[in-house]
Amino acid sequence: MSKGMFITVEGPDGAGKTTVTNKVVEELKDRGHDVLLTREPGGIDIAEKIREVILNPTHTTMDSRTEALLYAAARRQHLVEKVFPALEQGKIVLCDRFIDSSLAYQGHARGLGIDEVWGINQFAIGDMMPDCTLYFDIDPVEGMARIAKNDGREVNRLDLESMAFHEKVYEGYQLLLTRFPERMRKIDASRTIEEVSEEALEIITAHF
């Protein structure tokens, strides 16, 4: 068993995950905790290269199963190379997206089936599930409006999907909240960054 704590951050596009997670990590470090912040897909060289393939806006012909398999492959390499060693060192690992993203995006929104995508990912991660998952809840219309206003954000292939797709992603996350009630904690992400960060910190510190 690992000595550290594995916390994942989830939510639809535009929920403010990255901004809030950065604030939370800084606060945890200020309190003296040894924290590693990472992201999926990516976090290490091989997985970042897979990320470029998945999210490249020109790769519009990518098959849904190919997409799901690439995410699982990136996830496996990231775990082995970065997450497992950090947990063994007793670090708190905060990961921006993990398995729930695949279940919501590919499983539900792409129509591959949550259980089918779960199976692919079980092969990739084994029994490695997060200790806690912060789910940032935001209406898809508001989330996409936030993205449209953010000039500095990279526009990726998933951002170009229809609103109907993003609504299915949101629906998928609601299904996951009922499926994993002990692990997933819902946070209202329509509030200010300060309010959302404060609640996220409270949930994390309650797990120590």
Secondary structure as the mmCIF struct_conf table of DSSP 4:
data_model
#
loop_
_struct_conf.conf_type_id
_struct_conf.id
_struct_conf.beg_label_comp_id
_struct_conf.beg_label_asym_id
_struct_conf.beg_label_seq_id
_struct_conf.end_label_comp_id
_struct_conf.end_label_asym_id
_struct_conf.end_label_seq_id
BEND BEND1 LYS A 3 GLY A 4
STRN STRN1 MET A 5 GLU A 10
BEND BEND2 PRO A 12 PRO A 12
TURN_TY1_P TURN_TY1_P1 ASP A 13 GLY A 14
BEND BEND3 ALA A 15 ALA A 15
HELX_RH_AL_P HELX_RH_AL_P1 LYS A 17 ASP A 30
TURN_TY1_P TURN_TY1_P2 ARG A 31 GLY A 32
STRN STRN2 VAL A 35 ARG A 39
BEND BEND4 GLU A 40 PRO A 41
BEND BEND5 GLY A 43 ILE A 44
HELX_RH_AL_P HELX_RH_AL_P2 ASP A 45 LEU A 55
TURN_TY1_P TURN_TY1_P3 PRO A 57 THR A 58
TURN_TY1_P TURN_TY1_P4 THR A 60 THR A 61
HELX_RH_AL_P HELX_RH_AL_P3 SER A 64 HIS A 78
HELX_RH_PI_P HELX_RH_PI_P1 LEU A 79 VAL A 83
HELX_RH_AL_P HELX_RH_AL_P4 PHE A 84 GLU A 88
TURN_TY1_P TURN_TY1_P5 GLN A 89 GLY A 90
STRN STRN3 ILE A 92 ASP A 96
BEND BEND6 ARG A 97 ARG A 97
HELX_RH_AL_P HELX_RH_AL_P5 ILE A 99 SER A 102
HELX_RH_PI_P HELX_RH_PI_P2 LEU A 103 ALA A 109
BEND BEND7 ARG A 110 LEU A 112
HELX_RH_AL_P HELX_RH_AL_P6 ILE A 114 ILE A 125
TURN_TY1_P TURN_TY1_P6 GLY A 126 ASP A 127
BEND BEND8 ASP A 131 ASP A 131
STRN STRN4 CYS A 132 ASP A 137
HELX_RH_AL_P HELX_RH_AL_P7 PRO A 140 LYS A 149
TURN_TY1_P TURN_TY1_P7 ASP A 151 GLY A 152
BEND BEND9 ARG A 153 ARG A 153
HELX_LH_PP_P HELX_LH_PP_P1 GLU A 154 VAL A 155
HELX_RH_3T_P HELX_RH_3T_P1 ARG A 157 LEU A 160
BEND BEND10 GLU A 161 GLU A 161
HELX_RH_AL_P HELX_RH_AL_P8 MET A 163 ARG A 179
BEND BEND11 PHE A 180 PHE A 180
TURN_TY1_P TURN_TY1_P8 PRO A 181 ARG A 183
STRN STRN5 MET A 184 ASP A 188
TURN_TY1_P TURN_TY1_P9 ALA A 189 SER A 190
BEND BEND12 ARG A 191 ARG A 191
HELX_RH_AL_P HELX_RH_AL_P9 ILE A 193 ALA A 206
TURN_TY1_P TURN_TY1_P10 HIS A 207 HIS A 207
#
